Amino acid sequence: MKEYYVYIITNRVKTLYIGVTNNLVRRMYEHKKGMIEGFSKRYNLTKLVYYEIYTNVQEAIRREKQLKNWHREWKINLIESLNPGWDDLSKDWGIDAEPSSA
């Protein structure tokens, strides 16, 4: 069964980015290595602080859009409800914490 992930990543100053992917490990590798051009690379968003798993891609996309429309405070409350320390949930996945400078 295919899985889809809605995820929230951040940086040291808690800038938030919400995305959706069908491979969270690969996507976090890409974020941590600076391989994805745009907002997440510009703000060095490499710390996974929240994710949800879906088996239906339309539901995952719907949830991503819903979260993107939430107020920042609501997003923070969601993260802290399951990850009060803002720990990097991908830290034990064998991916370097800092993106490469190359």
C-alpha distances in whole Angstrom, upper triangle without the diagonal:
4,7,10,13,17,19,23,25,29,32,35,37,33,33,29,27,23,21,17,15,11,13,15,17,18,19,21,23,24,25,27,28,29,28,27,30,31,31,29,31,34,34,32,29,28,27,24,25,22,18,16,12,10,7,10,12,15,15,15,17,19,19,20,23,24,24,26,29,29,33,33,34,31,28,31,31,27,27,29,28,25,27,31,32,30,28,26,23,22,26,24,22,25,25,29,30,32,31,33,37,36
4,7,10,14,16,20,22,26,29,32,34,31,30,26,23,20,17,13,11,8,10,12,14,15,16,18,20,20,22,24,25,26,24,23,26,27,27,25,27,31,30,29,26,25,24,21,22,20,16,14,10,9,6,8,9,12,13,12,14,17,17,17,20,22,22,23,26,27,30,30,31,29,26,28,29,25,25,28,27,24,25,29,30,28,27,24,21,20,24,23,20,23,23,26,27,29,28,30,33,33
4,7,10,13,17,19,22,26,29,30,27,26,23,20,17,14,11,9,6,8,9,12,13,13,15,18,18,19,21,23,24,22,21,24,25,25,23,25,28,27,26,23,21,21,17,19,16,12,10,7,6,5,7,8,12,11,9,12,15,14,14,18,19,19,20,23,24,27,27,28,25,22,25,25,21,21,24,23,20,22,25,26,24,23,21,18,17,21,20,18,21,21,24,25,27,26,28,31,31
4,7,10,13,16,20,23,26,27,24,23,20,17,13,11,7,6,4,7,8,12,12,12,14,16,16,17,19,21,22,20,18,21,22,21,19,22,25,24,23,20,19,19,15,17,14,10,8,6,5,6,7,6,9,9,6,9,12,11,11,14,16,15,17,20,20,24,23,25,22,19,22,22,19,18,22,21,19,20,24,25,22,21,19,17,16,20,20,18,21,20,23,23,25,24,27,29,30
4,6,10,12,16,19,23,24,20,20,16,14,10,8,5,5,6,7,6,10,12,10,11,15,15,15,17,19,20,19,17,20,20,19,17,20,22,21,20,17,16,15,12,13,10,6,6,5,6,9,10,9,11,10,7,9,12,10,9,13,14,13,14,18,18,21,20,22,19,16,18,19,16,15,18,18,16,17,20,21,18,18,16,13,13,17,18,16,19,18,21,20,22,21,24,27,28
4,7,10,14,17,21,21,18,17,13,11,7,6,4,7,9,10,9,12,14,11,12,16,16,14,17,20,19,19,17,19,18,17,15,18,21,19,19,15,15,14,11,11,8,5,5,7,8,11,11,10,11,10,6,8,10,7,6,10,11,9,11,14,14,17,16,18,16,13,15,16,13,12,16,16,15,15,18,20,17,17,15,14,14,18,19,18,21,19,22,20,22,21,25,27,28
4,7,10,14,17,18,14,14,10,8,6,5,6,8,11,11,8,11,13,10,10,14,14,12,14,17,17,17,15,17,17,15,12,16,18,16,16,12,12,10,7,8,6,4,6,9,11,14,15,14,15,13,10,11,13,10,8,12,12,10,11,14,14,16,15,17,15,11,13,15,12,10,14,15,13,13,16,17,13,14,12,11,11,15,17,16,18,17,19,17,18,18,22,24,25
4,7,11,14,14,11,10,7,6,5,7,9,11,14,14,11,13,15,12,11,14,14,12,13,17,16,17,15,17,15,13,11,14,16,14,13,9,10,8,6,6,5,6,9,12,15,18,19,17,18,16,13,13,15,12,9,12,13,9,10,13,13,14,12,14,13,9,10,13,10,8,12,13,12,11,14,14,11,12,11,10,12,14,17,16,19,17,18,16,17,17,21,23,25
4,7,11,12,9,8,6,5,7,8,11,13,16,15,11,13,14,11,9,12,12,9,10,14,13,15,13,15,14,11,8,11,13,11,10,6,6,5,4,6,7,9,12,15,18,21,22,20,21,20,16,16,18,15,13,15,16,13,13,16,15,16,13,15,15,11,12,14,13,10,13,15,14,12,14,14,10,11,9,10,10,12,16,15,17,15,15,13,13,14,17,19,21
4,7,8,5,5,5,6,9,11,15,16,19,18,15,16,17,14,11,14,14,10,11,14,13,16,14,16,14,11,8,11,12,9,8,5,6,5,7,7,10,12,16,19,21,25,25,23,24,23,20,20,21,18,16,18,18,15,14,17,16,16,13,14,15,12,11,14,14,11,13,16,15,13,14,13,9,10,9,11,12,13,17,17,18,16,15,12,12,13,17,19,21
4,6,5,6,8,9,13,15,18,19,22,21,17,18,18,16,13,15,15,11,11,14,13,16,15,16,15,12,9,10,11,7,6,5,6,6,9,10,13,16,19,22,25,28,29,27,28,27,23,23,25,22,19,21,22,18,17,20,19,18,15,17,18,15,13,17,17,14,15,19,18,15,15,13,10,11,10,13,13,14,17,18,19,16,14,11,10,12,15,16,19
4,6,8,10,13,16,18,22,23,26,24,21,21,22,19,16,18,18,15,13,16,16,19,19,19,18,15,13,13,13,10,9,8,9,9,12,12,15,18,22,25,28,31,32,30,31,30,27,27,28,25,22,24,25,21,20,23,21,20,16,17,19,16,14,18,18,15,16,19,19,15,15,13,10,11,11,15,15,15,19,20,20,18,16,12,12,14,17,18,21
4,6,9,12,16,19,22,24,27,26,23,23,24,21,19,21,20,17,16,19,18,21,20,20,18,14,13,14,13,10,10,10,12,11,14,13,16,19,23,26,29,32,33,31,31,30,27,26,27,25,22,23,23,20,19,21,19,17,14,15,17,15,13,16,17,15,15,19,19,16,15,14,11,13,14,17,18,18,22,23,24,21,19,16,15,16,20,20,23
4,6,9,12,16,19,21,24,23,20,21,22,19,17,19,19,15,16,19,18,20,19,19,17,14,12,14,14,10,11,9,11,9,11,10,13,16,19,22,25,29,29,27,28,26,23,23,24,21,18,20,20,16,15,17,16,14,11,12,14,11,9,13,14,11,12,16,16,13,13,12,9,12,12,15,16,17,21,21,23,20,19,16,16,17,20,21,24
4,7,10,14,17,20,23,22,19,21,21,18,16,19,18,14,15,18,16,18,16,16,14,10,9,12,11,8,9,7,11,10,12,11,13,16,19,22,24,28,28,26,26,25,22,21,22,19,17,18,18,15,13,15,14,13,10,12,14,11,11,14,15,13,15,18,18,16,16,15,12,14,14,16,17,18,22,22,24,21,20,17,16,16,20,20,23
4,7,10,14,16,20,20,17,19,19,16,14,17,17,13,15,18,16,18,15,16,13,10,9,12,12,9,11,8,10,10,10,10,11,13,16,19,21,24,24,22,22,21,18,17,18,16,13,14,14,11,10,12,12,11,8,11,12,9,9,13,12,11,13,16,16,14,15,15,12,14,13,15,16,18,21,21,23,20,20,17,17,17,21,22,24
4,7,10,13,17,17,14,16,17,13,12,15,14,11,13,16,14,15,13,13,11,8,7,11,11,10,11,7,10,10,10,10,11,12,14,17,19,22,21,19,19,19,15,14,16,14,10,12,13,10,8,12,12,13,11,14,14,10,12,15,14,12,15,18,17,16,18,18,14,16,14,15,15,18,21,20,22,19,19,17,17,16,20,21,23
4,7,10,14,15,12,15,16,12,12,16,15,12,15,18,16,17,14,15,13,11,10,13,15,13,14,10,12,12,10,10,9,9,11,14,15,18,18,15,16,15,12,11,12,10,7,9,10,7,7,10,11,13,11,14,13,10,12,15,12,12,15,17,16,16,18,18,15,16,15,15,15,18,21,20,22,20,21,19,19,18,22,23,25
4,7,11,11,10,13,13,10,11,14,13,11,14,17,15,15,12,14,13,11,10,13,15,15,15,12,13,13,11,12,11,9,11,12,13,16,15,13,14,13,10,9,11,10,6,9,11,10,9,13,14,16,15,18,16,13,16,18,15,14,18,19,18,18,20,21,17,18,16,15,15,18,21,19,21,19,20,19,19,18,21,23,24
4,7,9,8,12,12,9,11,14,13,13,16,18,17,16,13,16,15,15,13,16,19,18,18,15,15,15,12,14,12,9,9,10,10,12,12,9,11,11,7,7,10,9,7,10,12,11,11,15,16,19,18,21,19,15,18,20,17,16,20,20,19,19,22,23,19,20,17,16,16,19,21,19,21,19,21,20,21,20,23,25,25
4,5,6,10,9,7,10,12,12,12,15,17,16,15,13,16,16,16,14,17,20,20,19,16,15,16,13,15,13,10,11,10,10,12,12,9,12,12,9,9,13,12,10,13,16,15,15,18,20,22,22,24,22,19,21,23,19,18,22,22,20,20,24,24,21,20,18,16,15,18,19,17,19,17,20,20,21,19,22,24,24
4,6,9,9,9,11,13,13,14,17,18,19,17,15,19,19,20,18,20,23,23,22,19,18,18,15,17,15,12,11,9,9,10,10,8,12,13,10,11,14,14,13,16,18,18,18,21,23,26,25,27,25,22,24,25,21,21,24,24,22,22,26,26,23,22,19,17,16,19,19,17,19,18,21,21,23,21,24,26,26
4,6,6,6,9,10,11,12,14,16,17,15,14,18,19,20,17,18,22,22,20,17,16,16,13,16,15,12,12,11,12,12,14,12,16,16,13,14,18,17,15,18,20,19,20,23,24,27,26,27,26,22,24,25,22,20,24,24,21,21,25,24,21,20,17,15,13,16,16,13,15,14,17,18,20,19,21,24,24
4,5,5,6,8,10,10,12,14,15,14,14,17,18,18,15,17,20,19,17,14,12,12,10,12,11,9,10,10,12,14,15,14,17,16,13,14,18,16,14,18,19,18,18,22,22,24,23,25,23,19,21,22,19,17,20,21,18,17,21,21,18,16,13,11,9,13,13,11,13,12,15,15,17,16,19,22,23
4,5,5,6,9,10,11,12,14,14,14,18,19,19,16,17,20,20,17,15,12,12,10,13,13,12,13,13,15,17,18,17,20,20,17,18,21,20,18,21,23,21,21,25,25,27,25,27,26,22,23,24,21,19,22,23,19,18,22,21,18,16,13,11,8,11,11,7,10,9,12,13,15,15,17,20,21
4,5,5,6,9,10,11,12,11,11,15,17,18,15,15,19,19,17,15,13,14,12,16,16,14,16,15,17,18,19,17,20,21,17,18,22,20,18,21,24,22,22,26,26,28,26,29,27,24,25,27,24,21,24,25,23,22,25,24,21,19,15,14,11,13,14,10,11,10,13,14,15,14,16,19,19
4,5,5,6,9,10,11,9,9,13,14,14,11,12,16,16,14,12,10,12,10,14,14,12,14,14,16,17,18,16,19,19,15,16,19,18,15,18,21,19,18,22,23,25,23,25,24,21,22,24,21,19,22,24,21,20,23,22,19,18,14,13,11,14,15,12,13,11,13,14,14,13,15,18,18
4,5,5,6,8,10,10,10,14,15,14,11,12,15,15,12,10,7,8,8,11,12,12,14,15,17,19,21,19,21,21,17,18,21,19,17,20,21,19,19,23,23,24,22,24,23,19,20,22,20,17,20,22,19,17,20,19,16,14,11,10,7,10,12,9,11,8,10,10,11,10,13,16,17
4,5,5,6,8,8,10,13,16,16,12,12,16,16,13,12,9,11,11,15,16,15,18,18,20,22,23,21,24,24,20,21,24,23,20,23,25,23,22,26,26,28,25,27,27,23,23,26,24,21,23,25,22,21,23,22,19,17,13,13,9,11,12,9,9,6,8,9,10,9,11,14,15
4,6,5,6,5,6,10,12,13,10,10,13,14,12,11,9,12,12,16,17,16,19,19,21,22,23,21,23,24,20,20,23,22,19,22,24,22,21,25,25,27,25,27,27,23,24,26,24,22,25,27,24,22,25,24,20,19,15,15,12,14,16,13,13,10,11,11,11,9,10,13,13
4,5,5,6,6,9,10,10,7,7,11,11,8,7,6,9,10,13,15,15,18,19,21,23,24,21,23,23,19,19,22,21,17,20,22,20,18,22,23,24,21,24,24,20,20,23,22,19,22,24,22,20,22,21,17,16,13,14,11,13,15,13,14,10,10,10,9,7,10,13,14
4,6,8,9,12,13,13,9,9,12,12,8,8,5,8,10,13,15,16,19,21,23,25,26,24,26,26,22,23,25,24,21,23,25,22,21,25,25,26,23,25,25,22,21,24,23,20,22,24,22,20,22,20,17,15,11,13,10,11,13,12,11,7,7,6,6,5,8,11,12
4,5,8,11,13,14,11,9,12,13,10,10,8,12,14,17,19,19,22,23,25,27,28,26,28,28,25,24,28,26,23,25,28,25,24,28,28,29,26,29,29,25,25,28,26,23,26,28,26,23,26,24,20,19,15,16,13,14,16,14,12,9,8,9,7,4,5,8,9
4,6,7,10,11,8,5,9,10,8,9,8,12,14,18,19,20,23,24,26,28,28,25,27,28,24,23,26,25,22,24,26,24,22,25,26,27,24,27,27,24,24,27,26,23,26,28,26,24,26,24,21,20,17,18,15,16,19,17,16,12,11,11,9,5,7,8,9
4,6,10,12,10,8,11,13,11,12,11,15,16,19,20,20,23,23,25,26,26,23,26,26,23,22,25,25,21,23,26,24,22,26,27,28,26,29,29,25,26,29,27,25,28,30,28,26,28,27,23,22,19,20,17,18,20,17,17,13,13,14,12,8,9,11,10
4,6,9,7,6,10,12,11,10,11,14,15,18,19,19,21,22,23,24,24,21,23,24,20,19,22,22,18,20,23,21,19,22,24,25,23,26,26,23,24,27,25,23,26,28,27,25,27,26,22,22,19,19,17,19,21,19,19,15,16,15,14,11,12,13,13
4,7,7,6,8,11,11,11,13,16,17,20,21,21,23,24,25,27,27,23,24,26,22,20,23,23,19,20,23,22,19,22,24,25,23,27,27,23,25,28,27,25,28,30,29,27,29,28,24,24,21,22,20,22,24,22,22,19,18,18,16,12,13,13,13
4,6,6,6,9,10,11,13,16,17,19,20,21,23,24,25,27,26,23,24,25,21,19,22,21,18,18,21,19,16,19,21,22,20,24,24,21,22,26,25,23,26,28,28,26,28,27,23,24,21,22,21,23,26,24,24,20,20,19,17,14,16,16,16
4,6,5,6,8,8,11,14,15,17,18,19,21,23,24,27,26,23,24,24,21,19,21,20,16,17,19,17,14,17,18,18,17,20,21,18,19,22,21,20,23,25,25,23,24,24,20,21,19,20,20,21,25,23,24,20,20,18,16,14,17,17,18
4,6,5,6,5,8,10,12,14,15,16,19,21,23,25,25,22,23,23,20,18,21,19,16,17,19,17,14,18,19,19,17,20,20,17,18,21,20,18,21,23,22,20,22,21,17,18,15,17,16,18,21,19,20,17,16,14,13,11,14,15,16
4,5,5,6,8,12,14,17,18,19,22,24,26,28,28,25,26,26,23,22,24,23,19,21,23,20,18,21,22,23,20,23,24,20,21,24,23,21,24,27,25,23,25,23,19,20,17,19,17,18,21,20,20,16,15,13,11,9,11,11,12
4,6,8,11,14,16,18,20,21,24,26,28,31,30,27,28,28,25,23,26,24,21,21,24,21,18,21,22,22,19,23,24,21,21,25,24,22,25,28,27,25,26,24,21,21,19,21,20,21,24,23,23,19,18,16,13,11,13,12,14
4,6,9,11,14,15,18,19,23,25,27,30,30,27,28,28,24,23,25,23,20,21,22,19,17,20,20,20,17,20,21,18,18,22,21,19,21,24,24,21,22,21,17,18,16,19,18,19,22,22,22,19,17,14,12,11,14,14,16
4,6,9,12,14,17,18,22,24,26,29,29,27,28,28,24,24,26,24,20,22,24,21,19,22,22,22,19,21,22,19,19,22,22,19,21,24,23,20,21,19,16,16,14,16,15,16,19,18,18,15,13,11,8,8,11,11,14
4,6,8,11,13,15,18,20,23,26,26,24,25,24,21,20,22,20,17,19,20,17,16,19,19,19,16,19,19,16,16,19,18,15,18,21,19,17,18,17,13,13,11,13,13,14,17,17,17,14,13,10,10,9,13,14,16
4,7,10,12,14,17,19,22,25,26,24,25,25,21,21,23,21,18,21,22,19,18,22,21,22,19,21,21,17,17,20,19,15,18,20,19,16,18,16,12,12,9,11,9,10,14,13,13,10,10,7,7,8,11,14,16
4,6,9,12,15,18,21,24,25,23,25,24,20,21,23,20,18,20,21,18,18,21,20,20,17,19,19,15,14,17,16,12,14,17,15,12,14,12,9,8,5,8,7,8,12,12,13,11,11,8,9,11,15,17,19
4,6,8,12,14,17,20,22,20,22,21,17,18,20,17,15,18,19,15,16,19,18,19,17,18,17,14,13,15,13,10,13,15,12,10,13,12,9,8,5,5,6,8,11,11,13,12,13,10,12,14,17,20,22
4,7,11,14,17,21,22,21,23,20,17,19,20,16,15,18,18,14,15,18,17,17,14,15,14,11,10,12,10,7,9,11,9,7,9,9,6,6,5,6,8,10,13,14,16,15,16,13,15,17,21,23,25
4,7,11,14,17,19,18,19,17,14,16,17,13,12,15,15,12,14,16,15,16,14,15,13,10,10,11,8,6,9,10,8,7,10,11,9,9,9,7,10,13,15,15,18,17,18,16,18,19,23,26,27
4,7,10,14,15,14,16,14,11,13,14,11,10,14,14,11,14,17,16,18,16,17,15,12,13,14,10,9,12,12,10,10,14,15,12,12,11,9,10,14,15,15,18,17,19,18,20,20,24,27,28
4,7,10,12,12,14,11,8,11,12,9,10,13,13,11,14,17,16,18,18,19,16,13,15,15,11,11,14,13,11,13,16,18,15,16,15,12,14,17,18,17,21,20,23,21,24,24,27,30,31
4,7,9,10,12,10,8,11,13,10,11,15,15,14,17,19,19,22,21,22,19,17,19,19,15,15,18,16,14,16,19,21,19,18,17,14,15,18,19,17,21,20,23,23,25,25,28,31,32
4,6,7,9,7,6,10,11,10,11,14,14,15,17,19,19,23,23,24,21,19,21,21,17,18,21,19,17,19,23,24,22,22,21,18,18,22,22,20,24,23,26,26,28,28,31,33,34
4,7,9,8,8,11,13,12,14,17,17,18,20,22,23,26,26,28,24,22,25,25,21,21,24,23,21,23,26,28,26,25,24,20,21,24,24,22,25,25,28,28,30,30,32,35,35
4,6,5,6,9,10,11,13,15,15,17,19,20,22,25,26,27,24,22,25,25,21,22,26,24,23,25,28,30,27,27,26,23,23,27,27,25,28,27,30,30,32,31,33,36,36
4,5,5,6,9,10,10,12,14,15,17,19,20,24,24,26,23,21,24,25,21,22,25,24,23,25,28,29,26,27,25,22,22,26,26,24,27,26,29,28,30,28,31,33,33
4,5,5,6,9,10,11,12,14,15,17,19,22,24,25,22,21,24,25,21,22,26,25,24,26,29,30,28,28,27,24,25,28,29,27,30,29,31,31,32,31,33,35,35
4,5,5,6,9,10,10,12,14,15,17,20,22,23,20,18,22,22,18,20,23,22,21,23,26,28,25,26,25,22,23,27,28,26,29,28,31,30,31,30,33,36,36
4,5,5,6,9,10,11,12,14,16,19,20,21,18,16,19,20,16,17,21,20,19,20,23,25,22,23,21,19,20,24,25,23,26,25,27,26,27,27,30,32,32
4,5,5,6,9,10,11,13,15,18,19,21,19,16,20,21,18,19,22,22,21,22,25,27,24,25,23,21,22,25,27,25,27,26,28,27,28,27,29,31,32
4,5,5,6,9,10,11,13,16,18,20,17,16,19,20,17,18,22,21,21,23,25,27,24,26,25,23,24,27,29,27,30,29,31,29,30,29,32,34,35
4,5,5,6,9,10,11,14,15,17,14,12,16,16,13,15,18,17,17,19,21,23,21,22,21,20,21,25,26,25,28,27,29,27,28,28,31,33,34
4,5,5,6,9,10,13,14,16,14,12,15,16,13,14,18,18,18,19,21,23,20,21,20,19,19,23,25,23,26,24,26,24,25,24,28,29,30
4,6,5,6,9,12,14,16,14,13,16,17,15,16,20,20,20,21,23,25,22,24,23,22,23,26,28,27,30,27,29,27,28,27,30,31,32
4,5,5,7,10,12,14,11,11,14,15,13,15,18,18,18,20,22,24,21,23,23,22,24,27,29,28,31,29,30,28,29,29,32,34,35
4,5,5,8,9,11,9,7,11,12,10,11,15,15,16,17,18,20,18,20,19,19,21,24,26,25,28,26,27,25,26,26,29,31,32
4,6,8,9,12,10,9,12,14,12,14,17,18,18,19,20,22,19,21,20,20,21,24,27,26,29,26,27,25,25,25,28,29,30
4,7,9,12,10,10,13,14,13,15,18,19,20,21,22,24,21,24,23,23,25,28,30,30,32,30,31,28,29,28,31,32,34
4,6,8,6,7,10,11,10,13,15,16,17,18,19,21,19,22,22,22,24,27,29,29,32,30,30,28,28,28,32,33,35
4,5,5,7,9,10,11,13,15,16,18,18,18,20,18,21,22,23,25,27,30,30,33,31,31,28,28,28,32,33,35
4,5,5,6,9,10,11,12,14,16,16,16,17,15,18,19,20,22,24,27,28,30,28,28,25,25,25,29,30,32
4,5,5,6,9,10,10,12,15,15,14,16,14,18,20,21,23,25,28,29,31,29,29,26,27,28,31,32,35
4,5,5,6,9,10,10,13,14,14,16,15,18,19,20,23,25,27,28,31,29,30,27,28,28,32,33,36
4,5,5,6,9,10,12,12,12,14,12,15,16,16,19,21,24,24,27,25,26,23,24,25,28,30,32
4,5,5,6,8,10,10,9,11,10,13,15,16,18,20,23,24,26,25,25,22,23,24,28,29,32
4,5,5,6,9,10,9,12,11,14,17,17,20,22,24,25,28,27,27,24,26,27,31,33,35
4,6,5,7,9,9,12,11,14,15,15,18,20,22,23,26,25,26,23,25,26,30,32,34
4,6,6,6,7,9,7,10,11,11,15,16,19,20,23,22,22,20,22,23,27,29,31
4,5,5,4,7,7,10,13,13,16,18,20,21,24,23,24,21,23,25,29,31,33
4,6,6,10,10,12,15,14,18,19,21,23,26,25,26,24,26,28,32,34,36
4,6,9,9,10,12,11,15,16,18,19,22,22,24,21,24,26,29,32,34
4,6,5,7,9,9,12,14,15,17,20,20,21,18,21,23,27,29,31
4,6,8,11,12,15,16,18,20,23,22,23,20,22,24,28,30,33
4,5,9,11,14,13,16,18,21,20,20,17,19,22,25,28,31
4,7,9,12,12,15,17,19,18,18,14,17,19,23,25,28
4,6,9,8,11,13,15,15,15,12,15,18,21,23,26
4,5,5,9,10,12,11,12,9,12,14,18,21,23
4,6,8,9,12,11,13,11,15,16,20,23,25
4,6,5,8,8,10,9,12,14,17,20,22
4,6,7,7,8,7,11,13,16,19,21
4,6,8,10,10,14,16,18,22,23
4,6,9,10,13,15,17,20,22
4,7,9,12,13,15,18,19
4,6,9,9,11,15,16
4,6,7,9,12,14
4,7,9,12,15
4,6,9,12
4,6,9
4,5
4
